[in-house]
Amino acid sequence: MSLQGKIAIVTGAGRGIGKATALRLARGGADVAVVDIDASSAEDTAREVQAIGRRTLAQRVDVTQRSEISAFADQVVDQFGHLDVMVANAGIVQVKFWLELDDVDLDRMFAVNIKGVIYSGQAAARHMMGQRSGRIINIASVAAKFGRPLYLHYGASKAAVVNLTRAEAYNLAAYGVTANSVCPGIVDTKMWEYLDEALGRIEGRPKGETIKQRLTTIPMGRLEVPEDVAGVVAFLASDEAGYITGQSVIVDGGTFME
């Protein structure tokens, strides 16, 4: 599965799924531009992309600001000539009982997880529609498929990502551009370390016990790693996935089976 000649942008690429995805695309032959709210982590990922032998560009970008991600997409096209893949991965999570959620909680969650995905897709689509080809891949979550009382707003935001991805797919199909979402499960990242600690504190479990309990629900018997998600993203970014659009691909070891 070759990505030779592809130019990609990965948001939230400083760590976790975003970083693993940037490196997987680079190993497949793509040149990868990386952005993150943390400039130093974006630069670290870019150095690893360069070490693989691929061209890169790193920048601090706040995806909740339409102008920033749009300007970065323009910069990538100016420097590399085109844009073939947008991976909208940047996202946040918060543990809080739903009756206690306030405007600050909701506005921040929806700004990053929904607006950020929309803005990233818009920034890419403007270029992809003109060249009549491209891949938009949005990172959602299995939390989009069911409600959890302690992170209701997170699940709602990810359900929105799945839905808006379908709308993107309809809007872009005539231009040869596909849009799909990927729904990871329990991924061994800093985000799940936070969830383990926060859920445990509220539910009265010591650190590590929440992940252990969730592990018993995974038929494949192991935690997901970022590379499990990155491999699926790389496939969706490839020419082999050219007839797949509007889909949400669950990558969770069989925990949630539709």
Residue pairs with C-beta under 8 A, 6 or more apart in sequence:
1 28
1 234
1 235
1 238
1 240
2 28
2 29
2 238
2 239
3 25
3 28
3 29
3 30
3 85
3 234
3 237
3 238
4 28
4 29
4 30
5 29
5 30
6 25
6 28
6 29
6 30
6 31
6 84
6 85
6 237
7 30
7 31
7 33
7 76
7 80
7 81
7 82
7 83
7 84
7 85
8 22
8 25
8 30
8 31
8 32
8 33
8 83
8 84
8 85
8 86
8 87
8 237
9 32
9 33
9 34
9 35
9 72
9 73
9 76
9 83
9 85
9 86
9 87
9 120
9 124
10 18
10 21
10 22
10 25
10 32
10 33
10 34
10 35
10 87
10 89
11 18
11 35
11 36
11 61
11 63
11 69
11 87
11 88
11 89
11 90
11 116
11 120
12 18
12 35
12 36
12 37
12 63
12 89
12 90
12 91
13 19
13 21
13 22
13 32
13 34
13 35
13 36
13 42
13 45
13 89
14 34
14 36
14 37
14 38
14 40
14 41
14 42
14 44
14 45
15 36
15 41
15 45
15 189
15 190
16 187
16 189
16 190
16 191
16 226
17 89
17 139
17 184
17 187
17 189
17 226
17 229
17 230
18 34
18 36
18 45
18 87
18 89
18 90
18 139
19 41
19 45
19 48
19 226
20 225
20 226
20 227
20 229
20 230
21 87
21 89
21 226
21 229
21 230
21 233
21 234
22 32
22 34
22 45
22 48
22 49
23 45
23 48
23 49
23 52
23 230
24 227
24 230
24 231
24 233
24 234
25 32
25 85
25 87
25 230
25 233
25 234
25 237
26 32
26 48
26 49
26 52
26 53
26 54
26 56
27 52
28 234
28 237
28 238
29 54
30 54
30 84
30 85
30 237
31 54
31 55
31 56
31 80
32 49
32 54
32 56
33 56
33 57
33 58
33 59
33 72
33 76
33 80
34 42
34 45
34 46
34 49
34 56
34 57
34 58
34 59
35 42
35 58
35 59
35 60
35 61
35 63
35 69
35 72
35 90
36 42
36 45
36 60
36 61
36 90
37 60
37 61
37 62
37 63
37 90
38 60
39 58
39 59
39 60
42 58
42 59
42 60
43 58
45 58
46 56
46 57
46 58
49 56
50 56
55 80
57 75
57 76
57 79
57 80
59 72
59 75
61 68
61 69
61 72
62 68
63 69
63 88
63 90
63 112
63 115
63 116
63 117
63 119
63 120
64 111
64 112
64 115
64 116
64 119
65 119
66 115
66 119
66 122
66 123
69 116
69 119
69 120
69 123
70 119
70 122
70 123
70 126
72 123
73 83
73 86
73 123
73 124
73 126
73 127
74 123
76 83
77 83
77 127
82 127
82 131
83 124
83 127
83 128
83 134
84 128
84 133
84 134
84 135
84 237
85 134
85 135
85 136
85 137
85 237
86 120
86 121
86 123
86 124
86 128
86 134
86 135
86 136
86 137
87 137
87 139
87 233
87 237
88 116
88 117
88 120
88 121
88 136
88 137
88 138
88 139
89 139
90 112
90 116
90 120
91 112
91 113
91 116
91 139
91 157
91 158
92 108
92 109
92 112
92 113
92 154
93 151
93 154
93 191
93 194
93 195
94 105
94 108
94 109
94 151
94 153
94 154
95 150
95 151
95 194
95 195
95 198
95 199
95 202
96 105
96 150
96 151
96 153
97 149
97 150
97 202
98 149
98 150
98 152
98 153
101 152
101 153
105 153
106 153
109 153
109 154
109 157
110 153
110 157
110 160
113 154
113 157
113 158
113 160
113 161
114 157
114 160
114 161
114 164
117 138
117 161
117 164
118 164
121 136
121 138
121 164
121 168
121 179
124 134
124 136
125 134
125 136
125 168
125 171
125 172
125 177
127 134
128 134
128 136
128 172
128 175
128 177
129 172
129 175
129 177
132 175
132 176
132 177
133 176
133 177
134 172
134 175
134 176
134 177
134 178
135 177
135 178
135 179
135 180
135 236
135 237
135 241
136 165
136 168
136 172
136 177
136 178
136 179
136 180
137 179
137 180
137 181
137 182
137 233
137 236
137 237
138 161
138 164
138 165
138 168
138 179
138 180
138 181
138 182
139 161
139 181
139 182
139 184
139 229
139 233
140 158
140 159
140 161
140 162
140 165
140 181
140 182
140 183
140 248
141 154
141 155
141 158
141 183
141 184
141 185
142 183
142 184
142 185
142 250
142 252
142 255
142 256
143 151
143 154
143 155
143 158
143 159
144 155
144 158
144 159
144 161
144 162
144 183
144 248
145 159
145 183
145 250
145 256
145 258
146 155
146 256
147 155
148 154
148 155
150 198
150 199
150 202
151 195
158 183
161 181
162 181
162 183
162 248
165 179
165 180
165 181
165 246
165 248
166 179
166 246
168 179
169 178
169 179
169 180
169 245
169 246
170 246
172 178
172 179
172 245
173 245
178 236
178 241
178 242
178 244
178 245
179 245
179 246
180 236
180 241
180 244
180 245
180 246
180 247
180 248
180 249
181 247
181 248
181 249
182 229
182 232
182 233
182 236
182 248
182 249
182 251
183 248
183 249
183 250
183 251
183 252
184 224
184 228
184 229
184 251
184 252
185 218
185 224
185 250
185 251
185 252
185 253
185 255
185 256
186 192
186 211
186 214
186 215
186 218
186 223
186 224
186 252
186 255
187 223
187 224
187 225
187 226
187 228
187 229
188 223
188 224
188 225
188 226
189 226
192 211
192 223
195 210
196 207
196 208
196 209
196 210
196 211
197 207
199 205
199 210
200 206
200 207
200 208
200 209
200 210
203 210
205 213
211 223
215 221
215 222
215 223
217 255
218 224
218 252
218 253
218 254
218 255
219 253
219 254
219 255
220 253
220 254
221 253
222 253
224 251
224 252
224 253
228 251
229 251
232 249
232 251
235 241
236 244
236 249
250 256
250 257
250 258
